[in-house]
């Protein structure tokens, strides 16, 4: 531990597994006071058992009232890390209105609620850092069968830049991370649900120029940088951590 985040209060969404979990642990290891949230209490309990210094709280970040009530009980928040996301498989012709609404609620509206909830606190304390998880499947590159996912993750980049522009004078930074394909429980679920899981896994790896998937810890390392004082001159940026897939 180098203590790069010593004493910082950090809220993490989707902290029960995958990128959110790895990042919550990385933040804690760097000395931060981590407030881990997730909709799944069971995964939070596992996180807490293995990392007793992390505070956990069940929170549905797509629920406006729940988010507002959560922030009412928070004082200083130095960093917000938004990791909530859902990957829908299909083209526009396979995306029903319910799929569109669900993806937009999870991938965009959750960040809207969380950012709107934390910003008054950050304005009052004259500073903070917001980090949003986007994707290389977004406004940077189109991927087959990722219509609504790419649409929403492109919106995350726009949301990030808008917040960065609006609050730069208040010493509030807002950046996003665009991962490539990352090994995670949600990725494994998508592979297992495919008609041919073995081939699906090969296809995922084959499209990565480095010939492997990324790890959640590799994304977390970039999040630590953006949360730290090393990144005080960085705002409105999207950092690709994608193994070269967007080249």
C-alpha positions as semicolon CSV with decimal commas, in nm:
position;residue;x (nm);y (nm);z (nm)
1;X;0,000;0,000;0,000
2;X;0,136;0,341;-0,101
3;X;-0,139;0,549;0,057
4;X;-0,222;0,743;-0,258
5;X;-0,583;0,777;-0,141
6;X;-0,519;0,809;0,231
7;X;-0,818;0,964;0,408
8;X;-1,035;1,004;0,098
9;X;-1,402;0,907;0,123
10;X;-1,505;0,710;-0,185
11;X;-1,845;0,576;-0,293
12;X;-1,841;0,279;-0,532
13;X;-2,143;0,138;-0,716
14;X;-2,175;-0,222;-0,840
15;X;-1,910;-0,313;-0,584
16;X;-2,029;-0,669;-0,534
17;X;-1,835;-0,819;-0,823
18;X;-1,621;-0,753;-1,128
19;X;-1,473;-0,409;-1,191
20;X;-1,664;-0,250;-0,905
21;X;-1,538;-0,501;-0,653
22;X;-1,178;-0,490;-0,773
23;X;-1,183;-0,111;-0,763
24;X;-1,336;-0,093;-0,416
25;X;-1,059;-0,321;-0,289
26;X;-0,789;-0,122;-0,472
27;X;-0,920;0,203;-0,323
28;X;-0,919;0,049;0,025
29;X;-0,567;-0,082;-0,022
30;X;-0,456;0,272;-0,104
31;X;-0,588;0,403;0,228
32;X;-0,934;0,529;0,126
33;X;-1,250;0,504;0,333
34;X;-1,461;0,300;0,092
35;X;-1,841;0,295;0,089
36;X;-1,933;0,002;-0,135
37;X;-2,285;-0,018;-0,273
38;X;-2,461;-0,281;-0,479
39;X;-2,811;-0,413;-0,537
40;X;-2,698;-0,761;-0,432
41;X;-2,664;-0,795;-0,055
42;X;-2,510;-1,142;-0,081
43;X;-2,213;-1,025;-0,287
44;X;-2,170;-0,726;-0,055
45;X;-2,157;-0,960;0,243
46;X;-1,877;-1,157;0,077
47;X;-1,689;-0,835;0,002
48;X;-1,727;-0,724;0,364
49;X;-1,617;-1,062;0,502
50;X;-1,296;-1,054;0,300
51;X;-1,240;-0,679;0,343
52;X;-1,365;-0,572;0,687
53;X;-1,241;-0,214;0,643
54;X;-1,489;-0,155;0,360
55;X;-1,836;-0,027;0,454
56;X;-2,115;-0,190;0,251
57;X;-2,467;-0,072;0,179
58;X;-2,740;-0,222;-0,037
59;X;-2,842;0,041;-0,291
60;X;-3,034;0,033;-0,617
61;X;-2,870;0,319;-0,804
62;X;-3,151;0,318;-1,062
63;X;-3,398;0,417;-0,790
64;X;-3,415;0,794;-0,751
65;X;-3,558;0,799;-0,398
66;X;-3,307;0,544;-0,270
67;X;-3,016;0,742;-0,412
68;X;-3,144;1,071;-0,270
69;X;-3,190;0,915;0,073
70;X;-2,842;0,762;0,058
71;X;-2,670;1,093;-0,003
72;X;-2,872;1,266;0,271
73;X;-2,666;1,070;0,521
74;X;-2,330;1,143;0,358
75;X;-2,105;1,436;0,435
76;X;-1,762;1,452;0,274
77;X;-1,729;1,249;-0,047
78;X;-1,405;1,290;-0,235
79;X;-1,464;1,035;-0,512
80;X;-1,762;0,870;-0,678
81;X;-1,692;0,560;-0,889
82;X;-1,986;0,458;-1,110
83;X;-1,948;0,097;-1,224
84;X;-2,310;-0,011;-1,275
85;X;-2,370;-0,158;-1,619
86;X;-2,561;-0,413;-1,824
87;X;-2,469;-0,568;-2,160
88;X;-2,759;-0,636;-2,397
89;X;-2,684;-0,867;-2,691
90;X;-2,839;-0,784;-3,026
91;X;-2,889;-0,538;-3,311
92;X;-3,153;-0,266;-3,317
93;X;-3,394;-0,518;-3,468
94;X;-3,344;-0,742;-3,165
95;X;-3,372;-0,461;-2,914
96;X;-3,728;-0,430;-2,791
97;X;-3,847;-0,116;-2,616
98;X;-3,823;-0,291;-2,280
99;X;-3,459;-0,376;-2,355
100;X;-3,391;-0,015;-2,452
101;X;-3,554;0,119;-2,136
102;X;-3,378;-0,128;-1,909
103;X;-3,034;-0,062;-2,060
104;X;-3,080;0,315;-2,045
105;X;-3,196;0,298;-1,684
106;X;-2,904;0,082;-1,572
107;X;-2,625;0,229;-1,784
108;X;-2,719;0,598;-1,795
109;X;-2,989;0,692;-1,546
110;X;-2,804;0,529;-1,257
111;X;-2,506;0,756;-1,324
112;X;-2,738;1,055;-1,363
113;X;-2,888;0,989;-1,020
114;X;-2,553;0,920;-0,851
115;X;-2,378;1,222;-1,003
116;X;-2,670;1,452;-0,924
117;X;-2,670;1,324;-0,567
118;X;-2,298;1,367;-0,505
119;X;-2,237;1,699;-0,681
120;X;-2,393;1,928;-0,416
121;X;-2,163;1,766;-0,159
122;X;-1,857;1,812;-0,379
123;X;-1,951;2,172;-0,459
124;X;-1,985;2,251;-0,088
125;X;-1,641;2,106;-0,013
126;X;-1,492;2,271;-0,326
127;X;-1,364;1,961;-0,499
128;X;-1,401;1,599;-0,593
129;X;-1,352;1,335;-0,859
130;X;-1,620;1,143;-1,046
131;X;-1,517;0,835;-1,244
132;X;-1,761;0,664;-1,480
133;X;-1,721;0,327;-1,649
134;X;-1,793;0,353;-2,022
135;X;-1,668;0,104;-2,281
136;X;-1,466;0,081;-2,599
137;X;-1,803;-0,026;-2,745
138;X;-1,942;0,327;-2,748
139;X;-1,886;0,642;-2,951
140;X;-1,533;0,518;-3,019
141;X;-1,613;0,195;-3,198
142;X;-1,917;-0,001;-3,309
143;X;-1,934;-0,369;-3,216
144;X;-2,168;-0,626;-3,369
145;X;-2,471;-0,710;-3,156
146;X;-2,404;-0,431;-2,908
147;X;-2,659;-0,176;-3,033
148;X;-2,813;-0,043;-2,712
149;X;-2,505;-0,115;-2,502
150;X;-2,285;0,091;-2,735
151;X;-2,549;0,364;-2,744
152;X;-2,566;0,393;-2,367
153;X;-2,191;0,374;-2,318
154;X;-2,149;0,651;-2,573
155;X;-2,395;0,852;-2,365
156;X;-2,179;0,793;-2,057
157;X;-1,890;0,965;-2,235
158;X;-2,113;1,261;-2,320
159;X;-2,241;1,277;-1,961
160;X;-1,883;1,271;-1,836
161;X;-1,766;1,555;-2,059
162;X;-2,071;1,768;-1,977
163;X;-2,020;1,736;-1,601
164;X;-1,649;1,807;-1,642
165;X;-1,724;2,126;-1,836
166;X;-1,996;2,248;-1,600
167;X;-1,805;2,202;-1,275
168;X;-1,440;2,255;-1,362
169;X;-1,444;2,592;-1,181
170;X;-1,561;2,418;-0,863
171;X;-1,250;2,197;-0,867
172;X;-1,458;1,892;-0,957
173;X;-1,311;1,650;-1,209
174;X;-1,512;1,399;-1,411
175;X;-1,349;1,129;-1,623
176;X;-1,444;0,796;-1,772
177;X;-1,271;0,466;-1,836
178;X;-1,340;0,264;-2,152
179;X;-1,250;-0,100;-2,091
180;X;-1,217;-0,366;-2,355
181;X;-1,344;-0,715;-2,279
182;X;-1,269;-0,787;-1,915
183;X;-1,283;-1,121;-1,739
184;X;-1,566;-1,091;-1,487
185;X;-1,864;-1,287;-1,355
186;X;-2,098;-1,101;-1,593
187;X;-1,873;-1,186;-1,890
188;X;-1,865;-1,550;-1,781
189;X;-2,246;-1,549;-1,760
190;X;-2,273;-1,419;-2,118
191;X;-2,034;-1,690;-2,237
192;X;-2,223;-1,964;-2,055
193;X;-2,556;-1,846;-2,198
194;X;-2,432;-1,860;-2,557
195;X;-2,521;-2,158;-2,780
196;X;-2,155;-2,265;-2,787
197;X;-1,970;-2,140;-2,476
198;X;-1,634;-2,276;-2,588
199;X;-1,649;-2,097;-2,922
200;X;-1,789;-1,782;-2,762
201;X;-1,489;-1,764;-2,530
202;X;-1,251;-1,811;-2,823
203;X;-1,429;-1,535;-3,018
204;X;-1,406;-1,290;-2,729
205;X;-1,034;-1,351;-2,693
206;X;-0,971;-1,346;-3,069
207;X;-1,103;-0,991;-3,106
208;X;-0,856;-0,862;-2,846
209;X;-0,530;-0,762;-3,023
210;X;-0,328;-0,867;-2,716
211;X;-0,476;-1,214;-2,739
212;X;-0,623;-1,212;-2,390
213;X;-0,898;-1,058;-2,182
214;X;-0,834;-0,771;-1,946
215;X;-0,863;-0,808;-1,571
216;X;-1,077;-0,609;-1,332
217;X;-0,761;-0,519;-1,143
218;X;-0,615;-0,352;-1,454
219;X;-0,921;-0,127;-1,472
220;X;-0,899;-0,061;-1,099
221;X;-0,539;0,059;-1,135
222;X;-0,651;0,336;-1,370
223;X;-0,938;0,424;-1,137
224;X;-0,688;0,467;-0,852
225;X;-0,494;0,715;-1,066
226;X;-0,807;0,917;-1,153
227;X;-0,916;0,919;-0,788
228;X;-0,575;1,032;-0,665
229;X;-0,411;1,372;-0,650
230;X;-0,184;1,257;-0,934
231;X;-0,475;1,332;-1,170
232;X;-0,565;1,682;-1,051
233;X;-0,511;1,825;-1,402
234;X;-0,716;1,554;-1,575
235;X;-1,086;1,610;-1,646
236;X;-1,329;1,535;-1,926
237;X;-1,107;1,253;-2,047
238;X;-1,182;0,895;-2,143
239;X;-0,897;0,655;-2,080
240;X;-0,896;0,339;-2,291
241;X;-0,793;0,023;-2,106
242;X;-0,878;-0,216;-2,384
243;X;-0,573;-0,411;-2,494
244;X;-0,563;-0,223;-2,822
245;X;-0,912;-0,312;-2,943
246;X;-0,998;0,050;-3,024
247;X;-0,683;0,114;-3,230
